[in-house]
Amino acid sequence: MRNKQEEINEKRPQTTRNLKSKPTEEIKFPDSSPSKMKKKKELQIIIPEEDDNKPEMEYDEAMGILVKSGTDDDFFKPLEGNSTNKKQELIKQLYTNKLQFVEGNIEAWLVALKSKTKLWKITSVEILAEIFGFFQAIIALKNKFRKRHYNIMFPLLVEKVTEGKWKEQIIKIFDAVAEELKVPIVLDKFSEFLAEPKKVLPKAALLISEQIAKFIDAVQGKSIPLIKLFQVANNLLEQSTQYKKGGIMIYSVLYKYMGEGIDKYTNDLSAQNKKTLLNEMAKLAQQKVPQKEQPDTEKPQENVKMDSKEINNTFAKNLQKVNDSRWEIKKQAIDSIVKTLENFKPQITSAMLKEQVEPLIQKLQEQNPNVLKASINWFFIYVELAGKDMKTHLKRFLNIFMKLLADKQYRNDAIKALDSSGKSLGNEIIINMLLPFFTSDNLIIRTDVID
């Protein structure tokens, strides 16, 4: 029967397959045989990882942890010598044969390696290959890899990502981190990196901007550090032409999901740069969606008869389109759903409305103001037809509209939504649901709830 280490080795990327090195003597690790483990049980401790928001541990602390967990004092000596082969072999063994000694103290190992390589100052192709292989192996340790580990790796990744021989592998590392830690964490780190563009080479700024656009697209503009991203884009636009490309790239993908909602974030731009940006956005707005990509959202005409099957088919097609990556398509699909609900009220069943609950809740949290406005209209007709059947989902809807109360752009819509909910379910139910919001820290929300 295979052990855990063999399974990990099978899944791990083979990053050094084509790199040749002379055989070297095996690096000595703590003996993990059952008899030795029993004798040294007190040394095989797992140090719990620190909170992600705490500062990176110091080198002395890291070494203390590693020594307590059974690592020999002389283990890192090859990294202090001149032999590339020995350095390469040491790091390679960490993620090929001895990963069980790493996974309990990932931060300590990263800090130690970072220090022993003089803050990742590595020029050897062979050693860098093993370092990146080590990174990939750590990320593959499901539920062990943390944001603070990524923070330690990040400086080396962004330093080398523009180099042809590492670019593809490092982008794969970014992708793996996004999958393990979630996209917002990756975007947040990229935003920090580009906070001061003058300190970043133009080539690196453009490449990271491309990655930002890619990840925003991957999550369709949802749950991203929006303000930070706009600050980054604005900072890039205020630099030379090479940097501007990155800023326009970020704005373009945000426009894709927000439409005119991006306007309020352009106030800090100089008049000339704002003009340049708006021209680019105008070009995007004028680009027509190819005919074959148009959703089947023909608006039902009044007095046109449709049976239940046809109504269901219309809803099904449009409910698929509301998740399209383009806000124009989403809005068209939502408008079609609303029109169908309005035109065929007597034929709308509770089963049809039930299918719309989750998509409606999602669309009510859209960043794009055009999609959000359309979704609010969808809610109005939904709550009218659902009546008391919506009570099950009322709390989720109210939480959304409470947030919208704090935004003057949507405050009136939120108030109307509360009124329409009261008409369908009874004001007493709504009032009871709103009681927790009387103590809200937001004065606007508290005042509107009382009103």
C-alpha positions in Angstrom: 0.0 0.0 0.0 1.4 3.4 -1.0 2.2 5.9 1.7 1.2 9.6 1.7 4.6 10.8 0.5 4.4 8.6 -2.6 1.0 10.1 -3.5 2.3 13.6 -3.1 5.3 12.9 -5.3 3.0 11.6 -8.1 1.0 14.9 -8.1 4.0 17.2 -7.8 5.1 19.2 -10.9 8.4 17.8 -12.3 10.4 21.1 -12.6 13.9 19.7 -12.9 13.4 16.9 -15.3 15.8 18.2 -17.9 18.4 19.7 -15.5 21.5 17.5 -15.0 23.5 17.5 -11.8 26.3 15.3 -10.5 25.3 12.8 -7.9 26.0 14.1 -4.4 25.9 12.5 -1.0 22.4 12.5 0.5 21.6 15.3 2.9 21.0 14.0 6.5 17.4 14.5 7.8 16.0 13.3 11.1 15.5 9.5 11.0 11.8 8.8 10.5 11.9 5.0 11.0 9.4 3.8 13.7 12.0 2.9 16.2 13.8 6.3 15.9 10.5 8.2 15.9 9.6 6.6 19.2 12.8 7.6 20.8 12.7 11.1 19.4 9.0 11.6 19.7 9.4 14.8 21.7 11.4 16.3 18.8 8.9 15.5 16.1 6.5 18.3 17.0 4.4 20.3 14.7 4.5 24.0 15.3 1.1 25.7 14.6 1.3 28.3 11.9 0.9 31.9 13.0 -2.0 34.1 12.1 -1.8 35.5 8.5 -1.8 39.1 9.6 1.1 38.8 12.0 4.6 39.8 10.8 6.8 37.2 9.2 8.8 35.2 11.8 12.4 36.1 12.4 15.2 33.9 11.2 16.3 32.9 14.7 12.7 31.9 15.6 12.5 29.8 12.4 15.8 28.0 13.1 14.7 27.4 16.7 11.5 25.7 15.4 13.4 23.6 12.9 16.0 22.4 15.4 13.2 21.5 17.9 11.4 19.5 15.2 14.5 17.4 14.6 16.5 19.2 11.9 20.3 19.0 12.4 22.2 22.3 13.1 24.4 21.5 10.1 21.6 20.8 7.7 21.9 24.1 5.9 25.7 24.1 5.6 25.6 23.2 1.9 23.8 26.5 1.1 26.7 28.4 2.7 29.3 26.6 0.5 30.2 27.0 -3.2 28.9 23.7 -4.5 25.9 24.3 -6.8 25.2 20.6 -6.9 25.0 20.3 -3.1 22.7 23.3 -2.9 20.5 21.9 -5.6 20.3 18.4 -4.0 19.5 19.8 -0.6 16.5 21.8 -1.9 15.4 19.0 -4.2 15.3 16.5 -1.3 13.0 18.9 0.6 10.2 18.4 -1.8 10.9 14.9 -3.2 11.7 12.7 -0.2 11.3 14.8 2.9 8.2 16.8 2.5 6.7 15.4 5.7 9.3 17.4 7.6 8.3 20.5 5.9 4.5 20.5 5.9 4.2 21.1 9.7 6.5 24.1 9.7 6.2 25.6 6.2 6.9 29.2 7.3 10.0 28.2 9.2 11.5 26.4 6.2 10.7 29.3 3.9 12.2 31.9 6.2 15.3 29.7 6.7 15.8 29.2 2.9 15.1 32.9 2.2 17.8 33.9 4.7 20.3 31.3 3.6 19.9 32.4 0.0 20.5 36.1 1.1 16.8 37.1 0.5 16.4 34.9 -2.6 19.5 36.4 -4.3 19.9 33.4 -6.6 21.4 33.4 -10.1 21.9 29.7 -10.6 19.4 28.2 -13.0 19.6 24.8 -11.4 19.0 26.2 -7.9 16.1 28.4 -9.0 14.5 25.4 -10.7 14.6 23.6 -7.4 13.3 26.6 -5.4 10.3 26.9 -7.7 9.7 23.2 -7.5 9.7 23.5 -3.7 7.2 26.4 -3.9 4.9 24.3 -6.1 5.1 21.3 -3.8 4.2 23.5 -0.8 1.2 25.0 -2.6 0.0 21.5 -3.4 -0.2 20.7 0.3 -4.0 21.1 0.5 -5.2 23.1 3.5 -1.6 23.6 4.7 -0.6 26.5 2.4 -1.4 29.9 3.7 -1.3 33.6 2.6 1.7 34.3 4.8 3.7 31.6 3.0 2.8 33.2 -0.3 4.0 36.5 1.0 7.5 35.0 1.6 7.6 33.6 -1.9 6.2 36.6 -3.7 9.4 38.8 -4.0 11.3 36.1 -5.8 8.3 35.3 -8.1 7.8 38.9 -9.3 11.6 39.4 -9.7 11.9 36.5 -12.1 8.5 36.5 -13.8 9.7 38.6 -16.7 12.6 36.3 -17.5 11.7 34.0 -20.4 12.8 30.8 -18.8 10.7 31.3 -15.7 7.7 33.2 -16.9 5.5 30.2 -17.8 6.3 28.3 -14.6 5.8 31.4 -12.3 2.4 32.1 -14.0 1.4 28.5 -13.2 2.5 29.2 -9.6 0.2 32.3 -9.5 -2.6 30.2 -10.9 -2.1 27.5 -8.2 -2.0 30.1 -5.5 -5.3 31.6 -6.8 -6.9 28.2 -6.7 -5.7 27.3 -3.2 -6.0 30.7 -1.5 -8.7 32.3 -3.8 -8.3 35.1 -6.4 -8.8 38.1 -4.1 -5.7 37.3 -2.1 -3.6 37.1 -5.3 -5.1 40.4 -6.6 -4.5 42.0 -3.3 -0.8 41.1 -3.4 -0.5 42.3 -7.0 -2.1 45.6 -6.0 0.5 46.1 -3.2 3.3 45.3 -5.7 2.0 48.0 -8.2 1.2 50.6 -5.5 4.3 52.6 -6.5 4.8 51.9 -10.2 8.0 53.9 -10.4 9.7 51.2 -8.3 8.6 48.5 -10.8 10.2 47.9 -14.2 7.7 48.7 -17.0 7.9 45.1 -18.3 7.0 43.7 -14.9 4.2 46.2 -14.4 2.6 45.3 -17.7 2.9 41.6 -17.1 1.4 41.8 -13.6 -1.4 44.1 -15.1 -2.1 41.2 -17.5 -2.4 38.8 -14.6 -4.7 41.2 -12.8 -7.0 41.4 -15.8 -6.9 37.6 -16.2 -7.9 36.9 -12.6 -10.7 39.6 -12.6 -12.1 37.8 -15.7 -11.8 34.4 -14.0 -14.2 35.5 -11.2 -16.3 37.7 -13.5 -15.5 40.8 -11.4 -16.9 39.4 -8.2 -15.4 39.6 -4.7 -12.3 41.6 -5.8 -10.5 44.4 -4.0 -12.1 47.0 -6.2 -10.8 50.2 -4.7 -7.2 48.9 -4.6 -7.5 47.8 -8.2 -8.7 51.2 -9.4 -5.9 52.9 -7.4 -3.4 50.7 -9.1 -4.9 51.4 -12.6 -4.9 55.2 -11.9 -1.3 55.1 -10.7 -0.3 53.3 -13.8 -2.1 55.8 -16.1 -0.2 58.7 -14.5 3.1 57.1 -15.6 4.8 56.8 -19.0 3.3 55.1 -22.0 4.6 51.6 -21.1 2.8 51.8 -17.7 -0.3 53.3 -19.2 -1.0 50.2 -21.1 -1.3 48.3 -17.9 -3.7 50.8 -16.4 -6.0 50.7 -19.5 -5.9 46.9 -19.5 -7.2 46.9 -15.9 -9.8 49.5 -16.6 -11.0 47.6 -19.7 -11.7 44.4 -17.9 -13.4 46.3 -15.0 -15.6 48.1 -17.6 -16.6 44.8 -18.9 -18.3 44.0 -15.6 -19.2 47.5 -14.4 -20.0 49.5 -17.4 -20.4 53.2 -16.6 -19.9 52.4 -12.9 -16.2 52.9 -13.5 -16.7 56.7 -14.0 -16.6 57.6 -10.3 -13.2 56.0 -9.9 -11.6 58.3 -12.6 -11.8 61.5 -10.6 -8.2 61.4 -9.4 -6.8 61.2 -13.0 -5.4 64.2 -14.7 -7.6 65.7 -17.4 -5.4 64.4 -20.2 -5.2 60.8 -18.8 -8.9 60.8 -18.1 -9.6 61.8 -21.7 -7.3 59.1 -22.9 -9.1 56.5 -20.8 -12.6 57.6 -21.7 -11.7 57.4 -25.4 -10.6 53.8 -24.8 -13.8 53.0 -22.9 -15.8 54.6 -25.7 -14.2 52.2 -28.2 -15.1 49.3 -26.0 -18.7 50.5 -25.7 -19.0 50.8 -29.5 -17.8 47.2 -30.1 -20.9 45.2 -31.1 -21.5 41.8 -29.7 -21.1 39.2 -32.5 -24.5 38.0 -33.7 -23.8 34.4 -32.9 -23.1 35.4 -29.3 -26.4 37.3 -28.9 -28.6 35.7 -26.2 -32.0 34.4 -27.1 -33.8 37.2 -25.3 -36.6 38.2 -27.6 -38.9 40.2 -25.5 -42.3 38.6 -25.4 -45.0 40.8 -27.0 -48.2 41.4 -25.2 -51.2 39.4 -26.4 -48.8 36.7 -27.7 -49.7 33.3 -26.3 -47.2 31.0 -24.8 -47.9 27.7 -23.0 -46.1 26.7 -19.8 -43.4 24.7 -21.6 -42.5 27.7 -23.8 -42.4 30.0 -20.8 -40.1 27.6 -19.0 -37.8 27.4 -22.0 -37.6 31.2 -22.2 -36.7 31.4 -18.5 -34.1 28.6 -18.9 -32.3 30.3 -21.8 -32.2 33.6 -20.1 -31.1 32.2 -16.7 -28.1 30.8 -18.4 -27.3 34.2 -20.0 -27.5 36.1 -16.7 -24.1 34.6 -15.9 -22.4 35.7 -19.1 -19.1 37.6 -18.7 -20.5 40.7 -20.4 -22.7 43.0 -18.6 -24.7 43.9 -21.7 -25.7 40.3 -22.2 -26.6 39.9 -18.5 -28.9 43.0 -18.7 -30.6 41.9 -21.8 -31.3 38.5 -20.3 -32.7 40.0 -17.1 -34.9 42.4 -19.0 -36.3 39.5 -20.9 -37.1 37.6 -17.7 -38.9 40.6 -16.3 -40.9 41.1 -19.4 -41.9 37.4 -19.4 -43.0 37.6 -15.8 -45.0 40.8 -16.5 -46.7 39.5 -19.6 -47.7 36.0 -18.4 -48.5 36.6 -14.7 -51.5 34.1 -14.6 -49.3 31.3 -16.0 -46.3 31.8 -13.7 -46.0 29.0 -11.2 -44.2 28.8 -7.8 -41.8 26.2 -9.4 -40.8 28.8 -12.1 -40.2 31.4 -9.4 -38.2 28.9 -7.3 -35.7 28.4 -10.1 -35.1 32.2 -10.2 -34.3 32.7 -6.5 -30.5 32.0 -6.5 -29.8 33.8 -9.8 -31.7 36.8 -8.6 -29.8 36.9 -5.3 -26.5 36.7 -7.2 -27.5 39.5 -9.6 -28.6 41.8 -6.8 -24.9 41.8 -5.7 -23.5 42.8 -9.1 -20.9 45.6 -9.3 -22.2 46.8 -12.7 -24.9 49.5 -12.1 -26.8 48.6 -15.3 -27.1 45.0 -14.3 -27.9 45.8 -10.7 -30.7 48.2 -11.7 -32.2 45.6 -14.0 -32.0 43.0 -11.1 -33.8 45.3 -8.8 -36.7 45.5 -11.3 -36.6 41.8 -11.5 -37.0 41.7 -7.7 -40.0 43.9 -7.8 -42.0 41.6 -10.1 -40.6 38.5 -8.4 -41.8 39.6 -5.0 -45.2 40.6 -6.4 -45.8 37.1 -7.9 -44.1 35.1 -5.1 -46.1 36.6 -2.3 -45.7 34.7 0.9 -43.6 32.0 -0.8 -40.7 34.4 -0.6 -40.6 34.3 3.2 -38.1 31.5 3.2 -35.6 33.7 1.4 -36.6 37.1 2.9 -33.6 37.4 5.2 -31.1 37.0 2.4 -32.9 39.6 0.3 -33.1 42.0 3.2 -29.4 41.7 3.9 -28.7 42.8 0.3 -31.0 45.8 0.4 -29.7 46.9 3.8 -26.3 47.3 2.2 -27.8 49.1 -0.8 -29.4 51.6 1.7 -26.0 52.9 2.4 -25.4 53.8 -1.2 -27.2 56.9 -2.3 -27.3 55.6 -5.9 -29.6 52.7 -4.8 -31.2 54.0 -1.6 -34.6 54.8 -3.2 -34.6 51.4 -4.8 -33.8 49.7 -1.5 -36.6 51.5 0.2 -39.1 50.5 -2.5 -37.9 46.9 -2.2 -38.7 47.0 1.5 -42.1 48.5 0.8 -42.9 45.9 -1.8 -41.8 43.1 0.5 -44.1 44.5 3.2 -47.1 44.5 0.9 -46.5 40.8 -0.1 -45.7 39.4 3.4 -47.1 41.9 5.8 -45.3 44.8 7.5 -45.1 43.0 10.8 -42.8 40.3 9.4 -40.6 42.9 7.7 -40.3 45.0 10.9 -39.3 41.9 12.9 -36.7 41.1 10.3 -35.3 44.7 10.4 -35.0 44.9 14.2 -31.2 43.9 14.2 -30.5 46.8 11.9 -31.7 49.4 14.4 -28.3 49.1 16.0 -26.3 49.4 12.8 -23.1 51.4 13.0 -24.1 53.1 9.7 -26.2 56.2 10.5 -27.8 56.2 7.1 -29.0 52.6 7.4 -30.2 53.2 11.0 -32.2 56.3 10.0 -33.8 54.7 6.9 -34.8 51.6 8.9 -36.5 53.8 11.5 -38.3 55.8 8.8 
